[in-house]
Each structure stands twice: as C-alpha cells, then as structure tokens.
C-alpha cells in the first residue's frame, strides 16, 4: 500500500477550505469532492499532484468508465456518478493550476481532459423520473402503521409531516415544537435553528392532501405537550432512548429528550414503513416528487401552481416541473391520447 503523500494531503486540506469558505459548499458536498480527488490519487499511486499529465486524466477516465465499481453495490459506476467524480477532480486541478508553485506545472487546458465525451455527458445528465408514492399510498401506509407506543406514534407523525410539507429530511429531524404553527397550519423553517438546504429560511404551509394526514401531526403535537410536557424548544421528533437491560444488553425503552444527530434512523423508519406494507421502500425525498406530481394531476391554474412550487422552496416553477414532476414515456403517451 502506497504511503501517504504529505504534500498532497496539505493541498487537499487547502482545497477543502476553499470549497467550504470560498465556494460555500456544505460539508457533504465537500466530502464528496474530496472522495473523488482521493479516488484519483489512489489510482495515480499517490504521485505528487505537481507531476500531473494529461495521460493520467485520460487513463483515470477510462478506468472509471470500464473497470471501476460502486463500493456499496459492487456494480459498475453509472455515467452520472462517473461524471460527478470527473467534475470534482477537474475542479481540484483547476484550483491547483492557480496556486503558487503549480502554475507552470498545470495548465487550465490540461484539466479539460477530465471531460466526458459529448454523447456520454448528455447520457449522464439525462435523468429518469424518480419513483415516488401516490398520496393514496401514503394514506394507506399511515392507516396501517402501528400507533400503540410512543415510538410508533413518533414514526407515524414524522411520515405524516414529511408528506404534508415535503420538508427535507435534514430539516425534518432538526425541527422543534415551536417551529410548527398549528393554528395557521405551517412549519417555520428557521435556518438559524433548522438544518435547511443552503441555510434558507422559509414558511412551509401544509399541502392540501388530506385532513387525516394533518390530524396525525396535530395529535402528535398535542401528545408531546400534554403527555410528555414538552416545551417549545424540545425536538418535534426526539430520538429513541436506549438503556442497558440486565441479560439483554442495550434495548430501546422509549423516547429521549434529544434530537437525532444524523438523518440515518429517520430515513430507515420511512423506508421500512413502505416496505412493511409491500410497497417500494420509498425514501424521504420521494415525498417532494409525490407533491409535485400531485399538483400536476390536480391541473392547478398558474397562480396556484406557482404557490405550490414556492411552498416546496423553489424560486422557479421550472425547477418543480423539470426536476420533480417529470413524466415517463408511458405517461406522456397517455396524456397525448387523452388530448
């Protein structure tokens, strides 16, 4: 195994600092960019970045497209994943070409060798319509979910609110009781306290997809306030509490007073709820696609459609229609036949 190249390590650290503070990327995006650079460095046997040549870029691109596999699934990398890796590595070398001591060694035009061909690049950017549940399926899942224990009630209410608002999972798990306005029916995503995308503050009204879904959320809030005597700053969806049980090890014994530190448990709860009733294990982001498609099915007039889009947090209606409400070939053909 090749030893760590300390000069390379220092450059990667500086690049991470640049991405965080100059490009204002979130931690997840920075980690993904560094993972791509690490992949190239490993492929290149940890040679100093200063020795970069265009042959290395071409060989790395060929490797990704023909031999590299997804570490989790063991399957070949998709073109979209390959494109993302190459884009991140290209960005690193473009940054490096502007650093003192590297300007003579790396030219901007050399970095273009990380580009995919036009055909492959177009294929990589051609996304398929995302799988998502229907509103009726969500209602069915909620109806079948158990609700005897505090944890079961929390899980059910969490899915209900996710469907009712389309709120992103990172924001969902960081909500406090005070962020839900029961009387007016909206969630205040205060970026100072809620982990929103791009630290964007917004008011998200409950979408009109069923009073039953709304009632589940309101009942949960009432339960927190009256049964658990939760205050306004306590988490809306507290994490599970585990304790050591003699002879049985650590067991889940109820709800904690703290919020989750990561979104992994919440993701699994949502996926499991759908899988338990024999449906595809939809993830939390699928609710946003569901809501966008539901709006199209309602055939809303322009002003209402714009309000629906804004409520999803989109500044541009085109984002809702092109990214979240895509139709597959079969649905397109059905619509044309209806016309």
LOFIVO-101025 format. One record per residue: residue in one letter; x, y, z of N, C-alpha, C, O, CB in turn. Coordinates in steps of 0.001 Angstrom, whole numbers, plus 500000, padded with zeros to 6 digits. Glycine has a CB too. Example, Ala and Ser with C-alpha at 12.3 -4.5 7.8 and 13.67 -1.06 7.14 Angstrom:
a513190494310507800512300495500507800513200496700507800514236496681508465511308495527509046;s512850497750507080513670498940507140512900500030507870513409501138508039514084499402505725;
//
This chain:
x500850498795500000500000500000500000500882501251500000501807501367500805499040500008501239;x500585502196499079501407503390498967501276504257500210500206504350500811501023504187497726;x502391504894500586502388505750501760501668507059501446501558507467500290503827506022502239;x501183507701502500500513508987502338501498510028501834502591510179502380499881509444503662;x501108510735500802501916511830500279501524513084501051500425513608500865501712512019498724;x502409513567501910502080514664502807501804515970502072500942516746502484503196514867503788;x502534516215500982502278517423500210500887517366499574500165518363499550503356517609499127;x500522516191499061499167516023498515498122516238499589497093516867499344498999514630497896;x498382515718500779497430515848501882497230517314502253496107517735502530497913515051503105;x498304518088502261498194519512502589497379520251501523496580521132501840499598520146502724;x497591519882500262496847520529499181495357520204499272494515521077499060497401520095497815;x495037518972499583493629518582499706492962519324500859491796519707500768493504517061499913;x493700519523501930493141520262503066492866521715502681491832522274503046494100520203504275;x493795522320501944493588523699501494492418523791500518491640524745500546494863524244500836;x492311522787499662491202522776498701489858522642499423488878523282499042491378521624497686;x489818521813500456488596521668501243488218522998501883487041523355501935488771520584502324;x489209523726502366488968525034502967488416526009501920487535526818502211490270525591503590;x488946525915500709488476526762499605487020526449499252486212527357499054489372526572498364;x486696525168499175485326524771498841484343525211499919483216525608499622485242523255498648;x484785525135501175483900525489502287483655526983502377482512527423502503484479524996503590;x484719527760502312484607529191502593484471530067501342483776531083501369485803529634503372;x485126529678500256485028530484499037483856530065498166483126530912497652486313530385498240;x483675528751497999482578528255497168481305528011497983480238527778497415482997526968496467;x481416528065499301480283527962500227479515526645500095478286526616500165479336529118500000;x480251525577499905479626524267499819479384523709501216480105524036502159480496523304498997;x478355522858501343478076522222502623479086521105502871479819520707501966476629521671502661;x479115520608504097480091519572504459479956518324503595480957517715503217479932519196505923;x478726517946503284478505516741502474479110516902501086479750515982500577477002516434502361;x478911518070500467479456518320499134480974518351499151481623517854498230478919519629498580;x481536518936500200483000518969500324483553517557500470484558517207499851483427519837501530;x482894516756501290483338515365501482483293514578500171484191513788499882482465514665502540;x482247514801499388482125514109498105483225514528497143483770513700496413480760514379497483;x483550515818497143484621516312496268485963515721496669486746515306495814484689517847496309;x486227515683497959487498515121498431487580513622498157488653513099497852487674515388499930;x486444512932498268486430511499497970486806511247496514487507510282496209485045510899498272;x486340512117495611486685511990494193488177512222493979488820511486493230485867512982493347;x488726513240494631490163513515494499490970512359495087491996511971494527490537514851495205;x490518511813496199491204510665496799491185509464495857492158508713495781490553510293498142;x490086509285495146489981508173494208491013508332493086491667507370492684488549508088493622;x491145509584492584492144509821491545493553509613492088494393508998491430492002511236490977;x493807510122493279495143509997493864495523508531494058496656508138493781495209510740495206;x494582507732494530494833506301494708495110505630493363496042504835493239493633505625495404;x494296505955492358494517505397491020495892505768490496496551504973489826493440505884490049;x496317506982490810497598507503490309498772507134491212499855507708491097497523509015490167;x498548506158492125499588505631493021500207506719493885501394506671494206500679504944492212;x499405507687494255499780508771495178500996509566494715501772510076495523500055508203496546;x501142509656493410502208510505492876501904511956493234500735512302493405502350510330491327;x502903512808493352502655514223493649501744514847492598501892514573491407503982514999493726;x500821515666493023499918516303492082500663517187491078500175517439489976498891517124492832;x501843517651491471502626518515490581503085517770489331503404518398488322503839519075491321;x503121516442489387503575515655488233502417515305487300502563514447486430504265514371488707;x501267515962487473500093515655486661500370515823485178500989516797484748498930516535487067;x499891514840484397499968514876482942498606514490482374497806513829483035501088513925482411;x498361514913481141497046514644480559496820513146480387495672512703480383496902515356479208;x497875512357480247497729510907480127497101510318481388496361509336481321499092510251479859;x497397510919482525496816510440483779495301510675483787494535509821484234497479511145484989;x494881511834483292493454512143483236492736511184482295491660510684482621493233513596482785;x493320510927481140492683510026480174492605508609480716491597507925480537493445510036478847;x493675508163481382493684506806481936492672506671483069492005505644483189495089506441482439;x492557507697483894491606507678485009490178507643484483489335506918485012491810508906485922;x489907508425483446488578508448482847488214507071482279487091506598482449488507509519481742;x489166506444481614488933505102481067488682504094482179487816503226482063490127504653480214;x489440504216483244489273503319484385487879503436484980487236502425485262490320503614485450;x487412504655485173486083504862485756484985504283484866484016503705485359485833506355485989;x485141504441483577484092504023482656484104502520482374483074501957482006484229504777481363;x485250501868482542485356500464482145485587499491483297485196498327483204486459500317481169;x486215499946484379486612498998485416486120499334486822485932498433487640488083498902485440;x485911500597487107485548501000488473484152500489488832483275500378487976485606502539488619;x483969500182490115482675499695490597482226500516491799483033501155492475482755498195490969;x480942500485492044480363501109493227480738500266494445480447499071494483478807501250493093;x481374500875495428481863500126496589480727499510497390480919498488498050482688501031497487;x479557500109497342478422499609498126477709498461497423477346497469498055477433500738498399;x477507498598496104476736497594495372477598496603494600477143495509494265475803498274494424;x478847496988494315479713496118493519479427496186492032480028495451491249479574494703493982;x478507497069491631478149497201490220478984498302489564479500499178490258476640497503490066;x479123498267488219479862499337487532479271500707487837478071500837488079479862499099486017;x480120501720487824479648503071488095478707503538486992478921503249485814480831504039488232;x477676504252487380476785504849486390477499506029485734478468506563486274475440505302487042;x477007506423484568477616507566483882477468508846484698478361509693484694476987507752482499;x476344508990485396476143510198486197477139510249487357477644511318487698474698510255486732;x477418509094487960478409509048489044479800509332488495480570510084489092478385507674489754;x480115508730487361481413508967486724481587510444486407482650511021486640481552508129485440;x480534511048485875480599512473485546480843513309486794481631514255486768479305512924484855;x480170512963487887480353513714489126481775513624489661482334514614490131479389513221490173;x482357512427489586483733512239490054484701513059489208485556513767489739484122510748490014;x484559512956487887485451513686486989485306515197487158486294515930487101485174513295485540;x484084515656487364483860517090487559484564517581488820485156518661488826482354517394487642;x484499516787489886485138517188491145486660517202491005487323518112491503484722516240492285;x487213516196490328488673516128490149489132517263489239490163517887489489489101514748489555;x488364517530488183488707518652487304488704519966488089489591520803487924487717518736486116;x487701520128488938487640521343489747488850521486490650489353522590490856486379521354490581;x489318520365491190490505520401492045491720520862491266492476521702491755490768519029492659;x491932520332490061493121520702489286493014522102488708494032522768488521493346519705488165;x491798522565488422491637523962488018492055524891489156492723525902488936490175524246487601;x491655524535490368492074525305491547493584525220491716494241526222491995491361524792492824;x494136524014491544495566523803491737496386524585490725497467525076491048495898522325491643;x495877524705489492496608525417488441496785526887488761497604527571488148495894525271487117;x496012527374489726496093528789490097496908529012491371497042530143491839494695529356490280;x497455527918491934498212528041493175499691528277492899500253527774491926498033526790494031;x500294529048493772501715529357493621502542528076493639502368527223494510502185530313494736;x503438527953492673504291526778492577503725525705491659504402524726491347504511526203493941;x502447525898491215501824524897490348501387525481489004500963524744488114500627524280491050;x501488526794488857501013527433487632501802526991486405501250526878485311501088528938487770;x503088526742486592503908526315485454503747524831485164504016524378484052505373526631485714;x503305524068486170503217522608486018501880522159485439501816521137484756503437521933487360;x500799522920485706499456522520485290498790523683484560498741524800485075498601522073486514;x498283523419483374497571524453482622496070524200482714495626523081482972498034524481481135;x495301525267482497493846525119482551493347524157481474492420523382481709493166526483482391;x493966524210480290493517523345479199493774521868479504493052521002479010494217523736477899;x494796521574480313495054520178480699493869519596481466493572518407481357496334520081481554;x493204520436482233492095519966483070490892519523482234490060518748482704491669521065484041;x490802520013481001489683519633480146489707518153479782488699517616479324489691520467478885;x490826517496479976490914516070479644490113515210480630489969514004480428492381515620479633;x489601515821481676488715515092482592487265515092482098486409514444482702488786515708483996;x486980515812481004485615515874480491485219514557479826486040513900479184485472517031479497;x483954514182479988483404513063479225483180513493477781483146514686477479482081512559479855;x483028512519476892482646512846475532481254513441475506480500513275476464482716511614474641;x480895514128474434479589514798474370478440513819474522477459514104475209479446515551473058;x478561512668473882477498511678473944477335511157475366476220511084475881477784510521472981;x478454510793476003478404510266477368477932511338478350477207511047479301479785509733477789;x478352512578478107477958513665479000476451513903478924475803514154479941478721514956478649;x475902513824477719474456514002477564473694512865478233472663513090478866474080514084476077;x474204511644478091473555510491478721473615510596480243472662510237480936474215509182478256;x474736511087480754474906511206482207473926512198482812473504512039483958476329511626482539;x473562513225482045472669514263482563471200513971482294470324514719482728473031515594481963;x470930512880481575469548512533481263468989511694482403469217510486482462469448511769479906;x468272512326483291467763511627484472466396511020484204465615511549483413467687512578485663;x466116509919484862464827509251484744463852509845485767464276510381486790464978507715484949;x462552509748485489461577510163486517461802509361487798461979508144487748460111509968486007;x461796510035488929462050509374490205460809508612490688459677509074490543462486510405491260;x461056507451491257459956506695491835459435507431493072460204507978493862460406505252492196;x458128507428493215457533508118494365456188507481494659455571506894493769457376509653494099;x455728507588495894454398507045496224453318508006495760453593509164495446454264506784497750;x452125507527495721450974508407495482450440508864496835450769508281497868449853507679494646;x449622509896496824449012510359498074448179509237498686448186509049499903448134511617497830;x447465508494497849446632507398498346447490506324499024447078505752500034445817506778497193;x448664506051498483449551505059499095450061505538500448450158504752501390450733504754498169;x450384506811500546450843507361501824449746507239502876450007506859504017451270508839501662;x448519507562502484447387507439503416447227505999503867446971505735505042446079507937502764;x447378505065502932447252503644503263448349503207504221448086502467505169447297502791501992;x449585503661503982450705503323504871450439503851506278450632503137507262452034503902504323;x449999505097506369449728505702507673448598504970508400448633504813509621449372507184507506;x447603504527507641446483503796508248446941502459508831446409502001509842445374503562507210;x447931501835508186448367500512508614449502500550509656449815499529510269448814499721507410;x450100501702509847451199501786510810450700501619512237449662502177512593451930503118510668;x451422500857513067451023500735514482451201502061515201452015502892514798451845499634515193;x450437502254516267450494503531516982450281503334518491449736504211519162449438504502516420;x450705502199519011450494501885520424451546502529521333451210503055522394450503500380520621;x452808502489520922453881503014521765454232504441521355453840504915520289455128502113521679;x454979505111522229455418506471521915456273506489520648456146507402519832456207507066523095;x457126505509520480457998505453519307457169505257518046457437505889517024459034504322519449;x456171504390518106455311504163516940454523505421516573454335505721515394454346503002517211;x454068506148517585453357507395517331454290508410516670453899509106515733452780507967518642;x455525508486517166456504509410516577456759509073515118456745509958514262457822509372517361;x456993507798514830457293507383513466456162507738512512456390508219511402457563505890513417;x454952507494512965453781507767512121453631509270511877453354509694510755452497507201512776;x453812510068512920453683511520512777454794512094511909454574513050511166453695512192514148;x455977511518512000457101512002511203456842511806509709457123512693508903458392511286511613;x456309510646509349455983510382507947454839511288507498454843511785506372455608508893507742;x453874511500508367452741512369508027453218513788507734452791514392506750451708512384509170;x454099514326508578454564515691508360455444515785507117455387516776506389455329516189509582;x456257514758506872457096514757505674456239514800504417456563515499503457458006513520505654;x455133514040504430454231514028503276453438515322503180453150515798502082453276512838503358;x453091515886504312452246517076504368452981518339503926452357519305503486451717517263505771;x454312518328504044455090519538503754456172519346502693456628520324502099455728520030505012;x456587518111502446457699517896501523459014518391502085459964518620501336457423518580500209;x459081518557503388460275519092504032461442518104503883461238516892503946459998519387505529;x462628518604503692463801517757503522464141517075504845463843517594505921465005518583503009;x464768515907504746464993515070505924465871515762506957465632515618508156465624513754505515;x466888516513506519467772517183507480467015518234508276467278518434509462468961517829506758;x466072518908507617465249519899508313464230519219509208463957519682510316464541520814507309;x463668518117508725462632517397509473463117516987510857462413517177511849462183516162508698;x464328516420510924464816515913512207465346517013513120465612516772514298465900514893511973;x465499518219512579466008519314513415464911520277513864465191521277514524467073520083512662;x463669519974513506462552520830513919462326520757515424462520519715516050461272520431513178;x461913521880515987461483521960517379459968522199517409459365522589516409462251523097518144;x459388521961518552457942522149518675457507523548518247456462523714517619457504521892520107;x458302524537518586457930525920518304457899526240516821457352527270516425458879526849518989;x458475525377515992458539525663514561457251525296513820457114525610512638459702524922513948;x456309524638514497455044524268513856453943525181514378453657525206515575454693522770514120;x453334525922513474452217526792513830450933526017513558450477525927512418452254528148513025;x450359525461514616449168524618514481447976525425514000447229524963513137448837523942515810;x447783526618514540446602527425514228446544527802512746445484527755512123446593528689515084;x447705528178512193447725528629510801448191527543509827448154527735508612448620529839510672;x448624526418510360448954525285509511450198525448508668450146525293507448447832525006508632;x451313525758509300452568525826508549453751525495509454453643525516510680452750527223507922;x454868525194508826456125524948509524457061526103509221457255526457508058456759523582509104;x457637526687510246458604527773510075459997527157510063460529526772511104458468528855511214;x460577527070508874461930526522508751462935527661508952463416528269507996462137525826507353;x463230527922510204464145528994510591465575528476510429466020527622511197463876529475512069;x466284528985509442467625528473509130468619528675510265469676528045510275468150529141507886;x468302529531511208469194529711512363469136528510513299470057528275514081468826530988513130;x468031527743513211467839526609514114467514525304513387467680524219513946466738526922515088;x467054525412512147466657524239511362467661524033510235468075524989509578465213524404510791;x468047522789510017469069522470509022468442522433507627468121521361507114469752521115509350;x468270523601507022467656523706505701468720523743504611469886524037504875466770524954505617;x468303523443503385469226523479502257469632524916501969468787525808501888468591522834501008;x470940525133501815471502526454501555471150527456502657471141528665502428471010526970500212;x470858526933503870470524527792505015469419528784504651469498529968504980471776528550505502;x468401528287503974467300529131503502466136529072504488465642527992504812466835528689502091;x465706530230504957464565530311505863463278530398505054463196531152504084464697531528506813;x462268529621505458461013529645504712459836529212505589460003528493506574461111528740503481;x458668529662505212457419529203505821456819528158504876456567528452503708456410530408506078;x456595526961505368456049525890504546454662525532505038454505524950506112456968524654504564;x453657525882504250452273525584504627451978524112504403452603523465503563451285526456503826;x451019523585505161450590522205504952449915522103503577448991522859503276449618521737506093;x450377521181502764449750520975501461448366520343501656448186519546502577450645520079500552;x447399520678500817446044520126500946445954518713500356445437518519499256445027521049500252;x446459517748501098446448516365500599445656515436501522445762514215501411447883515846500448;x444870516005502425444040515159503274444051515594504718445113515736505325444490513740503180;x442850515810505280442744516223506679443255515130507627443740515425508719441290516574507016;x443140513873507200443606512789508060445099512848508307445554512572509417443248511460507455;x445865513201507295447319513313507451447638514463508392448498514346509265448016513523506077;x446948515561508209447144516731509072446809516392510528447529516795511441446273517914508586;x445723515655510741445297515320512102446339514474512832446506514609514044443962514579512068;x447039513605512105448083512785512729449169513680513312449647513443514421448692511795511706;x449557514704512566450589515635513031450085516427514241450800516579515231451007516601511891;x448866516923514155448321517723515251448140516883516519448385517364517625446982518343514837;x447717515645516355447564514759517519448920514502518176449018514431519401446909513415517103;x449953514365517363451292514127517902451784515331518701452355515181519781452276513809516770;x451559516505518166451979517717518869451230517853520182451814518225521200451751518961517995;x449945517555520163449145517608521392449665516577522405449716516858523603447641517350521077;x450048515394521929450599514355522799451906514827523446452117514626524642450836513056522000;x452773515448522662454041515934523209453812516971524306454490516971525333454905516532522096;x452850517847524067452620518932525016451897518469526276452232518903527378451828520029524353;x450915517598526123450079517213527271450583515977528010450521515920529238448670516965526808;x451079514994527273451532513754527903453005513802528317453365513348529403451309512593526961;x453843514349527452455271514409527756455703515756528306456859515939528688456068514097526526;x454762516705528344455024518047528880456242518678528208457071519315528857455236517985530403;x456328518484526883457457519013526124457322520520525956456225521032525734457557518329524750;x458435521221526061458465522661525879458705523022524430459002522147523616459529523285526754;x458580524302524092458687524744522692460042524495522046460130524387520823458385526195522609;x461106524400522851462435524208522267462833522731522169463928522415521704463467524957523087;x461958521837522601462293520412522515462054519903521091461228520454520363461457519587523534;x462782518847520696462654518338519320461245517847519014460582517247519860463647517209519085;x460806518107517805459488517644517379459472516119517256458466515467517538459094518296516036;x460598515575516832460712514121516706461962513646517460463015513441516855460772513693515200;x461840513475518775463002513084519581463499511685519211462733510832518761462651513134521072;x464775511478519408465364510177519096464927509137520122464410509480521185466901510273519051;x465137507882519798464801506793520713465831506715521829467006507023521629464719505449519961;x465378506301523001466280506169524147466625504690524349465744503830524332465635506770525439;x467892504415524537468333503044524802468942502957526193469585503894526667469352502576523737;x468731501834526826469278501590528164469776500155528253469323499277527519468214501869529262;x470715499934529166471234498587529389470228497789530215469886498183531330472618498634530101;x469762496686529676468814495808530364469554494545530781470136493871529930467582495465529452;x469547494202532081470285493023532557469944491770531747468781491401531589469984492777534039;x470988491141531249470823489903530500470405490072529055470346489097528306469839489063531174;x470113491300528652469630491525527272470421492592526533470149492865525364468167491918527291;x471400493202527201472188494247526563471399495537526435470446495763527180472660493791525197;x471792496381525497471124497668525305469825497465524518469809496813523474472059498670524569;x468744498038525042467428497916524440466779499296524296467026500203525091466536496983525280;x465947499429523264465181500662523093464033500663524103463226499734524140464641500797521627;x463972501707524913463000501726526003462007502891525908461131503020526763463726501791527324;x462128503716524907461205504838524776461842505993524036462786505808523269460732505298526141;x461321507188524270461826508381523600462758509164524503462578509221525719460675509264523148;x463752509762523882464700510620524584464145512050524578463051512304524076466127510558523917;x464910512958525137464557514378525084465406515114524052465270516326523885464729515025526465;x466283514382523358467199514993522416466821514635520984466110513661520736468630514562522712;x467310515439520052467072515178518634468120514209518101469163514013518724467089516493517823;x467844513608516958468833512767516298470025513616515859469871514787515515468209512036515087;x471202513016515876472405513718515416472656513484513932473468514188513331473623513270516223;x471978512514513331472092512247511890470728511797511377469849511422512153473192511160511590;x470568511843510046469254511509509487469090510034509153468035509632508663469011512318508253;x470110509218509408470047507800509082468854507068509689468130506389508961471297507140509528;x468621507182511003467476506483511612466141506903511023465272506059510808467457506725513100;x465960508186510760464698508669510203464488508127508791463373507754508428464666510206510193;x465543508084508006465444507520506651464973506070506701464092505665505942466803507610505926;x465571505298507602465229503879507689463787503681508160463106502761507709466193503160508636;x463331504535509056461949504444509534460976504651508375459998503915508245461686505485510651;x461241505646507540460359505942506417460378504801505399459326504366504932460770507263505746;x461565504322505060461671503230504088460978501964504597460283501280503846463147502933503780;x461175501665505870460596500453506444459067500512506459458406499494506257461123500238507862;x458511501686506694457054501816506740456426501423505410455385500766505383456656503250507104;x457051501820504309456531501449502989456782499965502702455912499264502187457179502320501889;x457982499505503043458312498097502782457406497160503577457062496077503103459785497820503127;x457023497569504775456188496713505634454811496423505039454176495432505401456015497362506988;x454349497278504132453033497042503515453184496558502073452227496565501298452180498330503552;x454406496137501728454632495549500413454896496523499288454859496141498118453485494742500055;x455164497782499620455468498781498604456978498952498462457751498439499271454807500125498953;x457381499670497436458789500026497287459222500825498518458445501620499048459031500844495971;x460453500617498970460955501316500161461315502753499811462487503101499671462185500583500753;x460280503582499673460499504974499288461262505730500374461033505539501568459161505667499004;x462178506597499924462932507421500853462227508746501110461218509038500468464336507666500321;x462735509546502029462065510805502396461961511816501263461006512591501219462787511438503535;x462926511823500344462883512814499264461775512516498266461372513390497499464221512866498543;x461282511274498277460224510901497337458934511677497595458106511815496695459951509404497421;x458756512187498819457549512960499116457521514254498299456448514724497921457471513279500624;x458676514821498029458735516048497233458305515764495792457606516565495172460162516651497262;x458733514619495274458307514230493928456801513930493918456100514274492967459111512993493437;x456323513296494968454905512996495081454069514271495031453073514342494310454627512234496372;x454479515268495795453726516514495854453746517254494520452737517832494115454280517405496947;x454885517241493840454971517910492543454056517225491526453338517897490785456430517917492033;x454080515902491489453220515164490569451742515359490927450890515460490045453581513669490587;x451454515409492220450069515594492653449534516941492181448373517049491787449962515487494184;x450375517962492219449954519287491755449615519259490269448634519864489835451052520326492026;x450438518549489492450176518440488052448865517697487805448084518079486934451344517719487338;x448627516634488574447399515853488415446157516678488764445083516466488200447456514598489292;x446314517613489693445184518477490062444873519509488986443823520152489009445474519185491378;x445810519661488031445621520615486924445343522020487458444374522670487066444461520158486006;x446204522466488353446016523756489011446227524910488039447046524801487127446968523891490196;x445512525998488217445771527196487405447144527773487754447738527414488771444660528267487627;x447628528653486914449013529135487003449365529703488377450409529367488937449251530193485951;x448497530564488927448813531212490204448919530193491335449804530297492185447750532258490546;x448019529208491347448057528179492385449272527265492203449887526836493179446759527348492364;x449607526975490953450771526136490690452045526835491148452951526194491680450859525788489195;x452116528137490944453279528898491384453386528883492908454479528736493456453202530345490868;x452247529036493592452241528995495053452668527616495556453407527511496535450846529352495595;x452206526572494892452573525196495248454088525010495131454727524423496004451829524175494338;x454644525523494036456087525426493797456877526200494855457874525706495383456431525953492393;x456424527406495154457111528216496175457064527524497533458009527617498317456474529622496276;x455974526838497805455839526156499091456815524982499214457160524566500320454402525662499275;x457256524454498071458286523416498076459678524013498256460662523285498383458229522608496782;x459753525340498265461043526001498438461729526341497136462912526682497124461940525146499250;x460990526250496026461572526532494714461311527980494315460174528450494355461003525574493651;x462362528672493935462215530050493476461675530112492053461135531132491624463549530776493557;x461828529005491328461431528977489931460493527799489696460813526668490063462669528888489008;x459348528054489092458395526989488801459010525915487912458635524745487996457153527562488138;x459952526311487063460596525351486161461316524253486938461404523116486474461584526069485237;x461830524590488115462507523577488937461534522491489351461855521304489292463142524219490183;x460344522898489771459323521926490181458925521029489021458812519812489175458088522643490733;x458710521641487850458212520883486713459285520023486059459013518892485656457630521818485697;x460507520552485951461549519822485219462295518822486083462777517810485573462533520790484625;x462401519082487383463187518202488261462323517253489096462770516161489450464043519040489185;x461104517656489410460291516864490327459020516286489703458476515304490207459920517701491497;x458555516877488630457292516410488046457496515797486665456623515892485802456297517562487955;x458645515173486462458903514548485167457947513392484929457564512677485855460353514061485082;x457570513226483660456705512104483290457493511122482445458337511525481644455447512595482526;x457225509838482616457909508835481804457234508731480439456225509387480182457914507458482516;x457803507902479573457312507803478201455871507307478151455082507772477328458205506876477389;x455525506368479025454180505815479026453148506876479402452098506990478769454095504632479988;x453463507652480445452532508691480891452401509779479817451308510300479594453009509310482236;x453501510119479157453457511099478078452534510635476965451741511411476431454857511355477528;x452651509345476619451787508792475562450324508808475996449442509087475184452218507350475208;x450055508509477279448681508515477782448070509907477693446911510063477309448640508017479229;x448861510917478051448373512287478015448032512708476588447012513352476343449410513236478614;x448898512335475658448654512690474268447395512012473734446647512603472955449855512315473410;x447165510772474156445952510075473733444701510772474299443672510864473629445996508595474188;x444813511261475547443697511982476155443368513256475388442205513633475245444014512317477606;x444429513915474895444208515139474101443460514792472812443175515677472006445566515841473768;
//
